[in-house]
């Protein structure tokens, strides 16, 4: 509803729908203008009411101070609408006058109602609680007016802190005085309670504000780090590879290898889900092994994996055996490409390495080809797995590696 | 079309260089009758040329293969689509298949293999690369074991929602890098039967509303959960 009535580009109408202080139309702090916008009446009406309320024991001043503290300014006026000028410091002056008035009032007559101490305290708290406005804004640097000091507690806390604390102390002292005069017994408890409450009220918002400003800084830092990381990664990988490719443009095989390696690397980097990055898995290890073999022997290896599991000692052996099988296929088979397929299930892991190369007779593995016997078959058996080699001359070779419950049989 | 005829092909890819490359690689084996660099162009040229097969890129700035298929498939049911991509993201590939593509091959495929795949798609078959077979096995994977919600699943599962053991076996062979002919040999069945199994898997993939598949898709961000 609000957005339907407030089309974009009409900030005044937009600000009318929620309680904001339009600084660009403010006499003091924009409280009355904001309230008037919200209620849809003339600001003058609100202002008159506020002044009249101030004559009733300072009630209007207290209300104004609290409203000033709690109502945020309109975003557009926070950025652009602030007009410089001494009268901008009016809220502070008003508060000071109020305090003075209260002081005189206190000294002169008896504080029967106990209302003025409350007004004083409220004004002090309003100063201390002022929400941070446009904390991260980076406008042109100039000497801030007192008013702007007051508006930026995170950076310029000290003067405000002191002023606010003085108000509050004054107010609570007056309250104590008012209470203490009438009841002379056991009022120390009251004093302690009130002082503790006052202390909490003073310090609490400070702590909260500090924490929130810290967390904002932290998230900004994290964003910056992420961006830097992406930039660094692209620089180390993609840009380097592109430079290499330009240098080796004469060697198509080399270029293809470089491009492929980079593609693989970039893809694995892109596909990593947050949180999974750290854990070493079977599929990840197989991908890496394939990439290494591919790089060494310049034969493309297609890796297809279904399922995944964390890498343990046995699976590490499986990956090593698969690596050996890939190396053999790439090195000796003369195949155009090698296919690796891995299926990881809860109880069983199977890996197939397939090439379409020259093939050989598995019964007569040459003595010098120790890789198959030692690095594949024996290694798998040592770790409780199984390996089978299927090959025939001219048809290519497939090495099957399996580990898990079924392989015991 | 008859088997003798040369299939007429349109190439849709937003990289001009790549289109030229594919055109050159396909050579004389198929007739490339046009190419397009955007979804709009693709729709226009497909309407005009009525090709047998459209090679569509999975990723394009204005919607990609899914969008092209969505706009053309209904009015021209005879046009067949083969997805061609560098993308390995399972969710994108499965999305194009579910939109109606009859297969998926990666851009690293050789010219001869691609021509072969085009012919097969033109003839009404499905073309599963090892990678697609892996994706499909992955997508249908959870059904085999009895997970915590096995009961619920047993009720929900229909014929469409799971692979038969034979289909699974065929897919595993394809994932291992076997050609259809070799799969047939290994399993002791005819090539026609292998093709029938693959086509059946394709149908299941396109029609299944299996909640496992959709959950898998969500996990892999196939289905966007935000937005209208």
Interface residues (C-beta under 8 A of the other chain):
Chain A: X260 X263 X267 X271 X300 X302 X304 X305 X306 X307 X336 X338 X339 X341 X343 X345 X346 X352 X354 X356 X398
Chain B: X86 X88 X89 X108 X110 X130 X131 X133 X134 X137 X138 X141 X144 X145 X172 X175 X176 X177 X178
